[in-house]
Amino acid sequence: MELCVALDLPTMEENLALVNTIKSYPVWLKVGLRAYIRDGEPFIKALKEINPECKIFLDLKLYDIPNTMADAAESIMGLGVDMFNVHASAGKIAMQTVMERLKKYEQRPLVLAVTALTSFDEDEFKSVYSEKIAAKADQFAKDSYEAGLDGVVCSAFESASIKLITSNEFLTLTPGIRPFGEDAGDQQRVATVELAQKEHVDFIVVGRPIYKSEDPAAVVEKIIEKL
């Protein structure tokens, strides 16, 4: 299991300062929607300047018509990131179109699909998708697997089930990890590192428990010790 640190601070300067403090640790760096809209490709380049070996997860959750998603995915190829994601609810055809477009590249990033956002509780999810989270997450994961993606973004609670209906090699990445029992904030389906390990999660995403700490490097070190 690998640790992915969410770079969700209010400014690029704060995010870069955080990365400088943890650059010696073997972690992935997650660049989300706010950071990328605000800071764009220069932010990606700045991260690589701090640590040329760092792995970057571009968390934009692409969701559009199939051709537009494939165009966006091809544009992402020029950024030098190591993983990005799409929304599984865009449909199997859209996901297949993305993967078909990327076939011409010798090396490509990992591509994951978002199943159910971890901010959903059962009631809100059902009002949108008319199904329970677990059942729909399994369906989205199966669609993603059949479309040729590398894995899914899900909560830790769905990871083991998803691997059972797809493959043990099908990756699961789980946000909403609270390694030391921190407050859940705006997340509903949070989990501990121990639960993520039990559920065979491949990547855990940790944000606030790290970047709100007075000593982010110490928190990262403690999490890595748990892994």
Secondary structure, DSSP 8 states (H G I E B T S, - for coil): -EEEEE---SSHHHHHHHHHHHTTS--EEEE-HHHHHHHHHHHHHHHHHH-TT-EEEEEEEE-S-HHHHHHHHHHHGGGT-SEEEEEGGG-HHHHHHHHHHHTT-SS--EEEEE-S-TT--HHHHHHHHSS-HHHHHHHHHHHHHHTT-SEEE--HHHHHHHHHHS-TTSEEEE--B-TT----TT-SS-B-HHHHHHTT-SEEEE-HHHHTSS-HHHHHHHHHHH-
